[in-house]
Amino acid sequence: MAAGMRIVAGDIGGTKVWLRLAEVGPDGPRTLAERRFPSARYDGLLPMVREFLDALGEPPPAAACFGIAGPIGTGPRGEVARVTNLPWVIESARLAEASGIARVRLVNDFQAIGYAIESLAPQDLTTLQAGVPRPDAPSAVIGAGTGLGQTLLVRRGQHYDALATEGGHVDFAPTDELQLELWRYLARRYGRVSCERILSGAGLVTLYQFFRARGVPGGTGGSRAAPEPADVSRAALAGSDEAAAAALRLFVSVYGAHAGNAALAYLAAGGVYLAGGIAPKILPALADGAFMRAFRDKGRMAELLERFPVHVVTNEKAGLQGAAIAAARMI
């Protein structure tokens, strides 16, 4: 990394966009300015970048990296991204040309979080299992939010490289009779049942509806056809809705089992990190023991999983921080 040079980082979501100007230093990027933009008021990322730099009186930086909530593909001249929940198509080459930024990289939003992991401070994490970390081993970042993101971290020299995956779309594997009943309920509705059908905001609402269909009492959401995910989690944690509480318990159990499967698939002895928007909001439910019981419930592999550290990422700007780190490594 070239000390003294300036970079731009972005966390691009369907609702909001965060942009950060940073200066590269010996200890990593140092934040100079940040700004939040409402996504719906703009027709693309370029006007935001121009407005951000112009307001600061800044020339185009040496590099930029943007973590994007949406799939990243490859075009004839670089990365191409389609933003989930926005009619935006972002092309790295066109963005570089139009903004004057020499180097532009687009990564998945969970890749961006992955780049941040090794820079997080102790106060950015809540530990569910200390384990015996192996810094040379792979790590995994998993996160339920709008969807179910998943990233593999592998050691490349002195740092981790973050590799995008579609691990959130693997098949849901029921582990008991209740989960088998849930699978049948979802299969009738969707056909194939992926883990993301359960481990997401929409999935939490679906679990609530599943328990209401089984006759479990509940009234979250009032007269609305379906409550918001935050309604379900709040009512569950408050103990004010029996169906919401049952939904959150099942959500946590499936989440733990899926995280354990990912840990086995990646041999993530470096650590398993739960990121995304939901985990920090349901910390009491994640920390009560059910998540880790499901995580370790792998028969002959249980003893192995006891050695893997498991943490919840509570830093809401981890994706922005990771994008800045990735941008700094480009120069």
C-alpha positions in Angstrom: 0.0 0.0 0.0 1.3 3.5 -1.0 1.2 5.7 2.1 -0.3 9.2 1.7 -2.4 8.3 -1.3 -6.2 8.7 -1.0 -8.9 6.2 -1.8 -12.7 6.0 -1.8 -14.7 3.2 -0.3 -18.4 2.6 -0.7 -21.1 0.4 0.9 -23.9 0.3 -1.7 -27.3 -0.9 -0.6 -30.8 -0.7 -1.8 -31.8 1.8 0.8 -28.7 3.8 1.5 -25.1 4.3 0.3 -22.2 5.1 2.5 -19.1 6.7 0.9 -15.8 7.2 2.7 -12.6 9.1 1.8 -9.5 7.7 3.4 -5.8 8.2 3.3 -3.5 5.2 3.1 -1.2 5.0 6.1 1.2 2.4 7.5 -1.6 1.1 9.8 -4.2 1.0 7.1 -6.7 3.5 5.7 -7.3 6.5 7.9 -10.8 8.0 7.5 -10.9 11.6 6.4 -14.7 12.0 5.6 -17.9 10.0 5.3 -21.3 10.7 4.0 -24.6 8.8 3.8 -26.7 9.1 0.6 -30.4 7.9 0.2 -30.2 5.5 -2.7 -33.7 6.3 -4.1 -32.8 9.9 -4.8 -30.1 9.1 -7.3 -30.1 7.2 -10.6 -26.8 5.6 -10.1 -23.6 5.5 -8.1 -21.6 8.0 -10.3 -23.6 11.2 -9.3 -23.0 10.3 -5.6 -19.3 9.9 -6.1 -19.0 13.1 -8.0 -21.1 15.0 -5.4 -19.1 13.5 -2.5 -15.7 14.5 -3.9 -16.8 17.9 -5.2 -18.2 18.8 -1.8 -14.8 18.0 -0.2 -12.9 19.8 -3.0 -11.1 16.5 -3.7 -9.5 15.5 -7.0 -10.2 11.9 -8.1 -8.5 9.5 -5.7 -6.0 6.8 -6.7 -8.4 3.9 -6.3 -11.9 3.0 -5.1 -13.6 -0.2 -4.0 -17.4 -0.5 -3.6 -19.1 -3.3 -1.7 -22.4 -3.9 -3.5 -25.6 -5.7 -2.2 -26.1 -7.6 -5.4 -24.4 -10.1 -7.7 -21.0 -9.2 -9.3 -20.3 -10.5 -12.8 -17.6 -9.9 -15.3 -18.0 -7.9 -18.5 -15.6 -7.3 -21.4 -13.7 -4.6 -19.4 -14.2 -5.5 -15.8 -16.7 -6.1 -13.1 -20.4 -5.5 -13.6 -22.9 -5.3 -10.7 -26.6 -5.2 -10.5 -27.8 -3.7 -7.2 -30.6 -5.7 -5.5 -33.7 -3.6 -5.0 -32.5 -0.8 -7.3 -32.6 -0.5 -11.1 -28.8 0.2 -11.2 -26.1 -1.5 -13.3 -22.6 -0.5 -12.2 -19.6 -1.2 -14.4 -16.2 -0.7 -12.9 -14.5 0.5 -16.2 -17.2 3.1 -17.0 -17.2 4.3 -13.4 -13.5 4.8 -13.5 -13.6 6.6 -16.8 -16.5 8.9 -15.8 -15.1 9.7 -12.4 -11.4 10.0 -13.2 -10.5 7.4 -10.6 -7.6 5.4 -11.9 -8.6 2.0 -10.5 -12.1 0.9 -9.5 -13.1 -2.5 -8.1 -16.6 -3.9 -7.4 -17.0 -6.6 -4.8 -20.0 -8.3 -3.2 -21.0 -6.7 0.1 -20.0 -9.8 2.1 -16.6 -9.9 0.4 -16.2 -6.3 1.7 -17.1 -7.4 5.2 -14.6 -10.3 4.8 -11.8 -7.8 4.1 -12.6 -6.0 7.3 -12.4 -9.1 9.6 -8.7 -9.0 10.5 -8.9 -5.2 11.2 -11.8 -5.4 13.7 -11.2 -4.4 17.3 -12.4 -6.5 20.2 -15.3 -4.1 20.8 -16.5 -4.9 17.2 -17.2 -8.5 18.1 -19.3 -10.5 20.5 -17.8 -14.0 21.1 -20.2 -17.0 21.2 -17.3 -19.6 21.3 -13.7 -18.7 22.0 -12.3 -21.9 20.5 -8.7 -22.3 19.6 -8.1 -19.9 16.6 -5.6 -20.8 13.9 -4.6 -17.6 12.0 -3.3 -19.6 9.1 -6.5 -21.4 8.5 -9.6 -20.3 6.5 -12.4 -18.3 8.1 -16.0 -17.9 7.1 -18.3 -14.9 7.2 -22.0 -15.7 7.2 -24.8 -13.3 7.6 -28.6 -13.2 7.5 -30.2 -9.9 6.5 -32.2 -9.2 3.3 -30.7 -12.4 2.1 -28.1 -14.9 3.3 -24.6 -13.9 2.5 -21.5 -16.1 2.8 -17.8 -15.5 2.2 -14.7 -17.7 2.5 -11.5 -16.1 3.8 -8.2 -17.6 2.8 -4.7 -16.5 3.8 -2.7 -14.9 1.1 0.7 -13.9 2.5 0.2 -11.4 5.3 -3.6 -10.9 4.8 -6.8 -12.7 4.1 -8.4 -12.7 0.7 -12.2 -12.7 0.6 -13.8 -15.1 -1.9 -17.5 -14.6 -2.8 -19.7 -17.7 -2.6 -23.4 -18.5 -3.0 -23.4 -20.7 0.1 -26.7 -19.1 1.3 -28.5 -20.9 -1.5 -27.6 -24.4 -0.5 -30.4 -26.8 0.3 -32.0 -26.6 3.7 -31.5 -29.9 5.5 -34.0 -30.6 8.3 -32.5 -32.0 11.5 -35.7 -33.0 13.5 -39.4 -33.5 13.0 -40.3 -29.9 13.4 -37.8 -28.8 10.8 -39.1 -31.6 8.5 -42.6 -30.2 8.9 -41.2 -26.7 8.0 -39.5 -28.1 4.9 -42.8 -29.6 3.7 -44.5 -26.3 4.4 -41.9 -24.4 2.4 -41.7 -27.0 -0.4 -45.4 -26.6 -1.0 -44.9 -22.9 -1.4 -41.6 -22.7 -3.3 -40.7 -26.1 -4.6 -37.0 -26.1 -3.8 -36.1 -25.0 -0.3 -32.8 -23.1 0.2 -31.4 -22.0 3.5 -32.0 -18.3 2.5 -35.7 -19.1 2.5 -35.4 -19.3 6.3 -32.2 -17.4 7.2 -33.2 -13.9 6.1 -35.6 -11.2 7.1 -38.3 -12.6 4.9 -37.5 -16.0 6.2 -38.1 -14.9 9.8 -41.5 -13.7 8.8 -42.2 -17.0 7.0 -41.3 -18.9 10.2 -43.8 -16.7 12.1 -46.5 -17.5 9.5 -45.6 -21.2 9.8 -46.2 -21.3 13.5 -49.4 -19.2 13.2 -50.6 -21.8 10.6 -49.9 -24.5 13.2 -52.2 -22.7 15.6 -49.6 -21.0 17.9 -51.1 -17.8 19.3 -49.7 -14.5 18.0 -50.7 -11.0 17.0 -47.5 -9.3 15.8 -48.2 -7.0 12.8 -51.8 -6.2 13.8 -54.1 -6.2 10.8 -51.3 -6.5 8.3 -51.1 -9.6 6.2 -47.5 -10.1 7.3 -45.4 -8.4 10.0 -42.0 -6.8 9.4 -39.0 -8.9 10.4 -38.1 -6.4 13.1 -41.7 -6.8 14.5 -41.1 -10.5 14.9 -37.7 -10.3 16.5 -38.8 -7.5 18.9 -41.9 -9.4 20.0 -39.9 -12.6 20.4 -37.2 -11.0 22.5 -39.8 -9.2 24.6 -41.8 -12.4 25.2 -45.0 -10.7 24.0 -45.9 -13.1 21.2 -45.7 -16.9 21.4 -45.5 -17.5 17.7 -42.8 -14.8 17.3 -40.8 -16.5 20.1 -41.1 -19.9 18.5 -40.1 -18.4 15.1 -36.9 -16.9 16.6 -36.0 -20.1 18.4 -36.3 -22.1 15.2 -34.4 -19.4 13.2 -31.5 -19.5 15.7 -31.4 -23.3 15.5 -31.3 -23.4 11.7 -28.8 -20.6 11.7 -26.5 -22.5 14.0 -26.8 -25.7 12.0 -26.0 -23.9 8.7 -23.0 -22.1 10.2 -21.7 -25.4 11.5 -22.1 -26.9 8.0 -20.2 -24.0 6.5 -17.5 -24.3 9.1 -17.0 -28.0 8.2 -17.1 -27.3 4.5 -14.4 -24.6 4.7 -12.6 -26.1 7.8 -12.9 -22.6 9.2 -10.5 -23.0 12.1 -9.6 -19.3 11.7 -13.1 -18.4 12.9 -16.7 -18.2 11.9 -18.1 -14.6 11.9 -21.8 -13.8 11.9 -22.4 -10.5 10.1 -25.4 -9.0 8.4 -28.2 -6.9 9.8 -30.0 -9.5 11.9 -27.4 -11.0 14.2 -26.6 -7.9 16.2 -30.3 -7.3 16.8 -30.9 -10.8 18.2 -27.8 -11.2 20.3 -29.6 -12.4 23.4 -31.2 -15.3 21.3 -27.8 -16.2 19.7 -26.0 -16.1 23.1 -28.4 -18.3 25.1 -26.8 -21.6 23.9 -29.2 -22.9 21.3 -27.1 -21.5 18.4 -23.9 -23.2 19.5 -25.6 -26.5 20.3 -26.9 -26.6 16.7 -23.5 -25.5 15.4 -21.7 -28.3 17.2 -24.4 -31.0 16.6 -22.4 -32.8 13.9 -21.9 -36.3 15.3 -18.3 -37.4 15.0 -17.3 -33.8 14.0 -18.6 -32.2 17.1 -15.2 -32.2 18.8 -13.6 -30.5 15.8 -16.2 -27.7 15.8 -15.6 -27.1 19.5 -12.2 -25.7 18.5 -13.5 -23.2 15.9 -14.0 -19.6 17.2 -17.5 -18.1 16.6 -18.1 -14.4 16.8 -20.9 -11.9 16.0 -19.8 -8.8 14.1 -21.4 -5.8 15.8 -19.6 -3.0 13.8 -22.3 -1.7 11.4 -19.7 -0.2 9.1 -17.6 -3.3 8.7 -18.4 -3.5 5.0 -17.3 0.1 4.5 -14.1 -0.6 6.4 -13.4 -3.7 4.3 -14.0 -1.8 1.1 -11.4 0.8 2.2 -8.9 -1.9 2.9 -9.5 -3.5 -0.5 -9.1 -0.2 -2.2 -5.8 0.6 -0.4 -4.4 -2.8 -1.5 -4.9 -1.7 -5.1 -2.3 1.0 -5.1 
